[in-house]
């Protein structure tokens, strides 16, 4: 028991000296630079998390989309139905659809797989208003049908469905 008391008394006597030794230690240039870089990285991470939280798509954010695929040497035109893509927002600055090239690529891959159409040109149309987009689809169908030279193939949502690509650390 006396040994434990002696050790505790010795620790109490040495504690202030250890604290003083730490106070006298000045950080080196490398230590200051490392601390500054760590603080900057933490600040950037906090800003990125705040931006993602603030601009993350909500459940109510829906973009409607349909696609067109055609080969300029063929008379067949492929049109998809209007489909909702949930949890997706248009970019703030330009009101563009993020991943639009990926959506177009999905349609092209489907046409290659299903119809063996190697040289299809595909594009997608999008809007946050389903009614406006349906009107645009109707006008496009009417244009191709009025020409009379095109075979129109409607690809239903049961056959093909656009899927939102998932990328990490990509902010819009």
C-alpha positions in Angstrom: 0.0 0.0 0.0 2.8 2.4 0.8 4.3 1.7 -2.6 1.1 2.8 -4.4 0.9 6.0 -2.4 4.6 6.8 -3.2 4.0 6.2 -6.9 0.9 8.5 -6.9 2.7 11.2 -5.0 5.6 11.0 -7.5 3.2 11.2 -10.4 1.6 14.3 -9.0 4.9 15.9 -8.5 6.1 15.2 -12.0 2.9 16.1 -13.8 3.4 19.9 -13.7 6.9 19.5 -15.0 5.7 17.4 -18.0 3.0 20.1 -18.7 5.7 22.8 -18.6 7.9 20.8 -20.9 5.1 20.5 -23.4 4.5 24.3 -23.3 8.1 25.0 -24.0 8.1 22.8 -27.1 7.7 24.9 -30.2 6.2 23.1 -33.2 8.6 22.7 -36.2 7.8 24.1 -39.6 6.8 20.7 -40.8 4.4 20.2 -37.9 2.8 23.6 -38.5 2.4 22.9 -42.2 0.9 19.5 -41.5 -1.6 21.0 -39.0 -2.5 23.7 -41.5 -3.1 21.1 -44.3 -5.2 19.0 -41.9 -7.3 21.9 -41.0 -7.8 22.9 -44.7 -8.8 19.3 -45.5 -11.3 19.2 -42.7 -12.7 22.6 -43.8 -13.1 21.4 -47.4 -14.8 18.1 -46.3 -17.2 20.1 -44.2 -18.0 22.4 -47.1 -18.6 19.5 -49.5 -20.9 17.7 -47.0 -22.8 21.0 -46.5 -23.1 21.4 -50.3 -24.3 17.8 -50.8 -26.8 18.2 -47.9 -28.1 21.4 -49.3 -28.3 20.4 -53.0 -29.2 16.7 -52.7 -32.2 15.6 -54.7 -35.3 15.1 -52.6 -38.0 12.5 -53.0 -40.2 15.1 -54.8 -37.5 15.9 -57.4 -38.4 14.0 -60.6 -37.3 14.6 -64.1 -39.2 13.0 -67.0 -37.4 11.7 -70.0 -37.9 9.9 -73.3 -35.5 8.8 -76.0 -35.2 8.7 -79.7 -33.0 6.4 -81.7 -32.6 6.5 -85.5 -30.2 5.4 -88.2 -29.8 8.0 -91.0 -29.4 5.2 -93.6 -32.6 3.4 -92.4 -36.2 4.5 -92.2 -36.9 3.0 -88.8 -37.2 5.4 -85.8 -37.4 4.1 -82.2 -39.2 6.2 -79.6 -39.5 5.4 -75.9 -42.4 6.3 -73.7 -42.1 9.2 -71.2 -40.5 7.8 -68.0 -40.0 9.4 -64.6 -36.5 9.4 -63.1 -36.9 10.0 -59.4 -34.3 11.7 -57.1 -32.8 13.7 -60.0 -32.5 17.4 -60.3 -31.6 19.5 -63.3 -28.4 21.6 -62.9 -29.0 24.9 -61.4 -27.1 27.1 -63.8 -28.1 25.8 -67.2 -31.1 23.6 -66.3 -29.5 20.6 -68.0 -30.0 17.0 -67.3 -27.1 15.5 -65.5 -25.9 12.2 -67.0 -27.7 12.9 -70.3 -24.9 11.2 -72.3 -25.3 8.1 -70.0 -29.1 8.0 -70.6 -28.5 8.2 -74.3 -25.9 5.5 -74.1 -28.4 3.2 -72.2 -30.9 3.6 -75.1 -28.1 2.9 -77.7 -27.0 -0.2 -75.8 -30.6 -1.4 -75.7 -31.1 -0.9 -79.4 -27.9 -2.7 -80.2 -28.8 -5.6 -78.0 -32.5 -5.9 -79.0 -32.6 -4.9 -82.6 -28.9 -5.4 -83.6 -28.8 -1.7 -84.8 -25.1 -0.9 -84.7 -25.1 2.6 -86.1 -28.0 4.2 -84.3 -27.9 7.8 -83.2 -29.7 8.3 -80.0 -30.8 11.3 -78.0 -32.9 12.0 -75.0 -35.5 14.8 -74.3 -36.2 15.8 -70.7 -38.3 18.2 -68.7 -39.6 18.5 -65.1 -43.1 18.9 -66.4 -44.6 15.6 -67.7 -47.3 17.4 -69.7 -44.9 19.5 -71.7 -42.7 16.5 -72.4 -45.6 14.5 -73.6 -46.6 17.3 -76.0 -43.0 17.3 -77.4 -43.2 13.5 -77.8 -46.5 13.8 -79.6 -45.1 16.5 -82.0 -42.1 14.3 -82.8 -44.3 11.2 -83.5 -46.6 13.4 -85.7 -43.6 14.7 -87.6 -42.3 11.2 -88.4 -45.7 9.9 -89.2 -46.5 12.8 -91.5 -43.4 12.2 -93.5 -44.8 8.8 -94.4 -41.3 7.4 -95.1 -40.5 6.3 -91.6 -41.4 3.2 -89.7 -42.1 4.1 -86.1 -41.3 1.7 -83.3 -42.5 2.6 -79.8 -40.4 1.0 -77.1 -42.6 0.6 -74.0 -41.5 1.1 -70.4 -41.9 -2.6 -69.9 -39.3 -3.3 -72.6 -36.8 -0.6 -71.7 -36.4 1.6 -68.6 -33.9 4.4 -68.1 -31.9 4.0 -64.9 -30.1 6.8 -63.1 -26.4 6.2 -63.1 -24.7 6.3 -59.7 -21.4 8.1 -59.4 -19.6 9.0 -56.2 -18.4 12.6 -55.5 -20.1 14.1 -58.5 -21.9 17.2 -57.6 -24.4 19.2 -59.8 
